[in-house]
């Protein structure tokens, strides 16, 4: 497994760009934790081609989209 890359996403526009790139590269969500309303924020981990990306957000709209769209 290669390095874990962290991305703090603040806006839905930022998320939609990252989501498109993750989808294009074949990443799949494999774990979520916490909630956008908590101090820790919502965390979602994606894996693809031996790489991992962790997305962190306090935006509930992004959280809903990540959960709704199983990429």
N, CA, C and O atoms as a MOPAC input file, in Angstrom:
PM7 MOZYME 1SCF
protein

 N      0.85700 1    -1.17700 1     0.00000 1
 C      0.00000 1     0.00000 1     0.00000 1
 C      0.89800 1     1.23400 1     0.00000 1
 O      1.85800 1     1.31500 1     0.76600 1
 N      0.58200 1     2.17100 1    -0.85000 1
 C      1.35100 1     3.40800 1    -0.95800 1
 C      0.87000 1     4.41000 1     0.08000 1
 O      0.04400 1     4.08800 1     0.93400 1
 N      1.39100 1     5.61500 1     0.00000 1
 C      1.08500 1     6.66500 1     0.96400 1
 C     -0.39300 1     7.00900 1     1.01300 1
 O     -1.12100 1     6.84200 1     0.03500 1
 N     -0.81900 1     7.49100 1     2.16700 1
 C     -2.17500 1     8.00400 1     2.36000 1
 C     -2.14600 1     9.50100 1     2.11400 1
 O     -1.36700 1    10.22100 1     2.74000 1
 N     -2.98200 1     9.97100 1     1.21400 1
 C     -3.07100 1    11.38800 1     0.90000 1
 C     -4.31900 1    11.96400 1     1.55900 1
 O     -5.40700 1    11.40400 1     1.42400 1
 N     -4.16800 1    13.08100 1     2.27300 1
 C     -5.28400 1    13.73700 1     2.95600 1
 C     -5.75000 1    14.92200 1     2.12700 1
 O     -4.93600 1    15.66400 1     1.57800 1
 N     -7.05800 1    15.09700 1     2.03800 1
 C     -7.64800 1    16.24200 1     1.34900 1
 C     -8.72900 1    16.83000 1     2.25100 1
 O     -9.69700 1    16.15200 1     2.59400 1
 N     -8.56000 1    18.08200 1     2.62700 1
 C     -9.60000 1    18.79200 1     3.36500 1
 C    -10.42300 1    19.54300 1     2.32400 1
 O     -9.91300 1    20.42200 1     1.63000 1
 N    -11.69100 1    19.18900 1     2.22700 1
 C    -12.57800 1    19.73900 1     1.20400 1
 C    -13.60000 1    20.64900 1     1.87800 1
 O    -14.34800 1    20.21900 1     2.75600 1
 N    -13.62000 1    21.90800 1     1.45600 1
 C    -14.49300 1    22.88900 1     2.09100 1
 C    -15.78500 1    23.14300 1     1.32400 1
 O    -16.82300 1    23.40100 1     1.93300 1
 N    -15.73500 1    23.07500 1    -0.00900 1
 C    -16.91300 1    23.42700 1    -0.80100 1
 C    -17.35300 1    22.25400 1    -1.67100 1
 O    -16.57000 1    21.35200 1    -1.96900 1
 N    -18.61700 1    22.28600 1    -2.06900 1
 C    -19.14100 1    21.23100 1    -2.94000 1
 C    -18.42300 1    21.26100 1    -4.28400 1
 O    -18.21900 1    20.21000 1    -4.89100 1
 N    -18.04000 1    22.43200 1    -4.75800 1
 C    -17.31700 1    22.52100 1    -6.03200 1
 C    -15.96900 1    21.79800 1    -5.95200 1
 O    -15.58800 1    21.07900 1    -6.87700 1
 N    -15.25200 1    21.99300 1    -4.84300 1
 C    -13.97900 1    21.27200 1    -4.65100 1
 C    -14.23000 1    19.76400 1    -4.64500 1
 O    -13.48400 1    19.00300 1    -5.26000 1
 N    -15.28400 1    19.34000 1    -3.94500 1
 C    -15.59100 1    17.91700 1    -3.86900 1
 C    -15.93300 1    17.34800 1    -5.24100 1
 O    -15.46200 1    16.26400 1    -5.58700 1
 N    -16.73700 1    18.04900 1    -6.02300 1
 C    -17.13700 1    17.52400 1    -7.32900 1
 C    -15.93500 1    17.34700 1    -8.25700 1
 O    -15.90100 1    16.40100 1    -9.04400 1
 N    -14.95700 1    18.23500 1    -8.17800 1
 C    -13.72600 1    18.08200 1    -8.96600 1
 C    -12.95600 1    16.85400 1    -8.50900 1
 O    -12.52800 1    16.04400 1    -9.33200 1
 N    -12.77600 1    16.71100 1    -7.18000 1
 C    -12.04900 1    15.54900 1    -6.65000 1
 C    -12.81200 1    14.26400 1    -6.93300 1
 O    -12.21000 1    13.25500 1    -7.30000 1
 N    -14.12600 1    14.28900 1    -6.76500 1
 C    -14.95400 1    13.10800 1    -7.02300 1
 C    -14.79100 1    12.63200 1    -8.46200 1
 O    -14.67200 1    11.43300 1    -8.71400 1
 N    -14.78400 1    13.56000 1    -9.38900 1
 C    -14.60400 1    13.21900 1   -10.79900 1
 C    -13.24400 1    12.55900 1   -11.03100 1
 O    -13.14700 1    11.56400 1   -11.75000 1
 N    -12.20800 1    13.11000 1   -10.42600 1
 C    -10.86100 1    12.53900 1   -10.58000 1
 C    -10.77400 1    11.15500 1    -9.94300 1
 O    -10.18300 1    10.24300 1   -10.52300 1
 N    -11.35600 1    10.99100 1    -8.75800 1
 C    -11.33300 1     9.68400 1    -8.09200 1
 C    -12.08400 1     8.64500 1    -8.91700 1
 O    -11.62400 1     7.51400 1    -9.06900 1
 N    -13.23200 1     9.03200 1    -9.44300 1
 C    -14.03000 1     8.11700 1   -10.25800 1
 C    -13.27100 1     7.71800 1   -11.51600 1
 O    -13.22100 1     6.54200 1   -11.87400 1
 N    -12.68900 1     8.69300 1   -12.17500 1
 C    -11.94100 1     8.45100 1   -13.41000 1
 C    -10.76800 1     7.49400 1   -13.17900 1
 O    -10.42800 1     6.69300 1   -14.05000 1
 N    -10.15600 1     7.58700 1   -11.99900 1
 C     -8.99500 1     6.74600 1   -11.69900 1
 C     -9.36700 1     5.42900 1   -11.02200 1
 O     -8.49000 1     4.66300 1   -10.62400 1
 N    -10.67400 1     5.16500 1   -10.89100 1
 C    -11.12500 1     3.88400 1   -10.37200 1
 C    -11.11400 1     3.72600 1    -8.86000 1
 O    -11.13300 1     2.60300 1    -8.35800 1
 N    -11.08300 1     4.83600 1    -8.12600 1
 C    -11.11100 1     4.76000 1    -6.66600 1
 C    -12.50000 1     4.36200 1    -6.18600 1
 O    -13.50500 1     4.69000 1    -6.81700 1
 N    -12.54400 1     3.65700 1    -5.06800 1
 C    -13.79600 1     3.25400 1    -4.42600 1
 C    -13.73900 1     3.63800 1    -2.94700 1
 O    -12.69600 1     3.53700 1    -2.30100 1
 N    -14.88100 1     4.07900 1    -2.43200 1
 C    -14.96000 1     4.38200 1    -0.99700 1
 C    -14.91600 1     3.07200 1    -0.22700 1
 O    -15.60700 1     2.11700 1    -0.58200 1
 N    -14.10100 1     3.02400 1     0.83100 1
 C    -14.07700 1     1.80200 1     1.61700 1
 C    -14.34400 1     2.02200 1     3.09800 1
 O    -14.51300 1     1.05200 1     3.83700 1
 N    -14.38700 1     3.27700 1     3.55300 1
 C    -14.68100 1     3.49600 1     4.96200 1
 C    -15.08400 1     4.94900 1     5.18800 1
 O    -14.57500 1     5.85500 1     4.52700 1
 N    -16.00600 1     5.16200 1     6.13100 1
 C    -16.35400 1     6.51300 1     6.57000 1
 C    -16.37500 1     6.52700 1     8.09400 1
 O    -16.53100 1     5.49500 1     8.74800 1
 N    -16.21200 1     7.74100 1     8.63900 1
 C    -16.17900 1     7.86100 1    10.09300 1
 C    -16.57500 1     9.28100 1    10.49600 1
 O    -16.34000 1    10.23200 1     9.75000 1
 N    -17.16700 1     9.41500 1    11.65700 1
 C    -17.55600 1    10.68900 1    12.25700 1
 C    -18.69500 1    11.35400 1    11.48300 1
 O    -19.45100 1    10.67300 1    10.79000 1
 N    -18.82000 1    12.67400 1    11.59600 1
 C    -19.93300 1    13.40700 1    11.00300 1
 C    -19.48800 1    14.84400 1    10.73100 1
 O    -18.65700 1    15.38900 1    11.45600 1
 N    -20.04000 1    15.44600 1     9.69300 1
 C    -19.67900 1    16.82300 1     9.33500 1
 C    -19.95300 1    17.80300 1    10.47300 1
 O    -19.28600 1    18.83200 1    10.57800 1
 N    -20.92800 1    17.49200 1    11.32200 1
 C    -21.27400 1    18.37800 1    12.42500 1
 C    -20.40000 1    18.23400 1    13.65900 1
 O    -20.52900 1    19.01100 1    14.60500 1
 N    -19.52800 1    17.26400 1    13.65800 1
 C    -18.64000 1    17.05400 1    14.80000 1
 C    -17.32400 1    17.80600 1    14.61900 1
 O    -16.94900 1    18.16000 1    13.50100 1
 N    -16.64100 1    18.04200 1    15.71000 1
 C    -15.35300 1    18.74000 1    15.66700 1
 C    -14.36200 1    18.04700 1    14.72300 1
 O    -13.59600 1    18.71100 1    14.02500 1
 N    -14.38300 1    16.71800 1    14.70600 1
 C    -13.46600 1    15.95000 1    13.85800 1
 C    -13.81600 1    16.07900 1    12.37500 1
 O    -12.96500 1    15.88400 1    11.50800 1
 N    -15.08100 1    16.41200 1    12.09500 1
 C    -15.54500 1    16.44700 1    10.71700 1
 C    -15.87700 1    15.05100 1    10.21900 1
 O    -15.72400 1    14.07000 1    10.94500 1
 N    -16.32800 1    14.97000 1     8.98700 1
 C    -16.64500 1    13.70000 1     8.33700 1
 C    -15.40500 1    13.24300 1     7.58800 1
 O    -14.80100 1    14.01300 1     6.84100 1
 N    -15.02900 1    11.98800 1     7.78900 1
 C    -13.87000 1    11.40300 1     7.11900 1
 C    -14.34000 1    10.28600 1     6.20100 1
 O    -15.15500 1     9.45100 1     6.59300 1
 N    -13.82100 1    10.27500 1     4.97600 1
 C    -14.10900 1     9.19700 1     4.03200 1
 C    -12.79100 1     8.77100 1     3.40000 1
 O    -11.99400 1     9.60700 1     2.97500 1
 N    -12.57400 1     7.46700 1     3.34500 1
 C    -11.35900 1     6.92400 1     2.75200 1
 C    -11.70300 1     6.24500 1     1.44500 1
 O    -12.69400 1     5.52200 1     1.34400 1
 N    -10.87000 1     6.48600 1     0.44000 1
 C    -11.02000 1     5.90000 1    -0.88000 1
 C     -9.73500 1     5.15600 1    -1.21900 1
 O     -8.64500 1     5.57100 1    -0.82500 1
 N     -9.87000 1     4.05700 1    -1.95100 1
 C     -8.70800 1     3.27600 1    -2.33900 1
 C     -8.78400 1     2.97000 1    -3.82600 1
 O     -9.85200 1     2.69100 1    -4.37000 1
 N     -7.62500 1     3.02900 1    -4.46800 1
 C     -7.55200 1     2.70400 1    -5.88500 1
 C     -6.11100 1     2.52300 1    -6.32200 1
 O     -5.25200 1     3.34200 1    -5.99700 1
 N     -5.84600 1     1.46900 1    -7.04800 1
 C     -4.50400 1     1.19300 1    -7.57500 1
 C     -3.42100 1     1.21700 1    -6.49200 1
 O     -2.30800 1     1.68800 1    -6.72600 1
 N     -3.75600 1     0.70700 1    -5.31800 1
 C     -2.78500 1     0.65100 1    -4.22800 1
 C     -2.57100 1     1.96400 1    -3.50500 1
 O     -1.73800 1     2.04000 1    -2.60200 1
 N     -3.30300 1     2.99700 1    -3.88100 1
 C     -3.20000 1     4.30300 1    -3.22100 1
 C     -4.44500 1     4.56100 1    -2.38800 1
 O     -5.52100 1     4.03600 1    -2.67200 1
 N     -4.27900 1     5.38200 1    -1.35100 1
 C     -5.41100 1     5.74500 1    -0.49400 1
 C     -5.53600 1     7.26100 1    -0.41800 1
 O     -4.53900 1     7.98100 1    -0.37200 1
 N     -6.77400 1     7.72800 1    -0.40600 1
 C     -7.06500 1     9.15200 1    -0.24200 1
 C     -8.07200 1     9.27800 1     0.89200 1
 O     -9.08900 1     8.58500 1     0.91300 1
 N     -7.78000 1    10.16300 1     1.82800 1
 C     -8.71800 1    10.46100 1     2.90800 1
 C     -9.29200 1    11.85200 1     2.66400 1
 O     -8.54300 1    12.81700 1     2.51100 1
 N    -10.60100 1    11.95500 1     2.62700 1
 C    -11.29300 1    13.22700 1     2.46600 1
 C    -11.87700 1    13.60400 1     3.82000 1
 O    -12.52100 1    12.79000 1     4.48300 1
 N    -11.64200 1    14.84600 1     4.21800 1
 C    -12.16100 1    15.36300 1     5.48600 1
 C    -12.97600 1    16.61600 1     5.16900 1
 O    -12.51600 1    17.49400 1     4.43900 1
 N    -14.19600 1    16.69500 1     5.72300 1
 C    -15.02900 1    17.86200 1     5.48000 1
 C    -15.92300 1    18.15500 1     6.67800 1
 O    -16.25900 1    17.26300 1     7.45700 1
 N    -16.29600 1    19.41300 1     6.80600 1
 C    -17.31800 1    19.83000 1     7.76700 1
 C    -18.58700 1    20.25400 1     7.03200 1
 O    -19.50000 1    20.81700 1     7.63600 1
 N    -18.64100 1    19.98300 1     5.73600 1
 C    -19.77000 1    20.38300 1     4.90300 1
 C    -20.76100 1    19.21000 1     4.79800 1
 O    -20.43100 1    18.18300 1     4.20600 1
 N    -21.97000 1    19.35200 1     5.36600 1
 C    -22.93600 1    18.24900 1     5.33900 1
 C    -23.39200 1    17.88000 1     3.92800 1
 O    -23.76000 1    16.73000 1     3.68600 1
 N    -23.37600 1    18.82700 1     2.99500 1
 C    -23.75600 1    18.53400 1     1.61400 1
 C    -22.76100 1    17.55500 1     0.97700 1
 O    -23.15100 1    16.64700 1     0.24300 1
 N    -21.48700 1    17.75400 1     1.26500 1
 C    -20.45000 1    16.84000 1     0.76000 1
 C    -20.60900 1    15.47700 1     1.40400 1
 O    -20.51000 1    14.45600 1     0.72300 1
 N    -20.85500 1    15.44300 1     2.70500 1
 C    -21.05800 1    14.16900 1     3.39600 1
 C    -22.20800 1    13.39800 1     2.75700 1
 O    -22.07200 1    12.20700 1     2.47700 1
 N    -23.33000 1    14.05800 1     2.52500 1
 C    -24.48800 1    13.38800 1     1.90800 1
 C    -24.13500 1    12.83900 1     0.52800 1
 O    -24.52800 1    11.72400 1     0.18600 1
 N    -23.40100 1    13.61100 1    -0.26300 1
 C    -23.04900 1    13.16900 1    -1.60900 1
 C    -22.10900 1    11.96700 1    -1.57200 1
 O    -22.24600 1    11.04700 1    -2.37900 1
 N    -21.16000 1    11.97000 1    -0.64300 1
 C    -20.24000 1    10.82900 1    -0.53100 1
 C    -21.00500 1     9.56400 1    -0.15900 1
 O    -20.75900 1     8.49800 1    -0.72200 1
 N    -21.92700 1     9.68100 1     0.78500 1
 C    -22.69200 1     8.51000 1     1.21900 1
 C    -23.66100 1     8.05800 1     0.12900 1
 O    -23.82700 1     6.85900 1    -0.09400 1
 N    -24.29700 1     9.00100 1    -0.54200 1
 C    -25.28200 1     8.68300 1    -1.57800 1
 C    -24.64400 1     8.04300 1    -2.79800 1
 O    -25.19800 1     7.09800 1    -3.36000 1
 N    -23.50400 1     8.53600 1    -3.21200 1
 C    -22.82900 1     8.07000 1    -4.42700 1
 C    -21.69700 1     7.12600 1    -4.05200 1
 O    -20.62600 1     7.55600 1    -3.62400 1
 N    -21.94200 1     5.88000 1    -4.21400 1
 C    -20.94900 1     4.87100 1    -3.82400 1
 C    -19.90000 1     4.73600 1    -4.90500 1
 O    -19.95700 1     3.82600 1    -5.73300 1
 N    -18.92500 1     5.66100 1    -4.89200 1
 C    -17.86000 1     5.58500 1    -5.89700 1
 C    -16.77900 1     4.64700 1    -5.40600 1
 O    -15.78400 1     4.43500 1    -6.09900 1

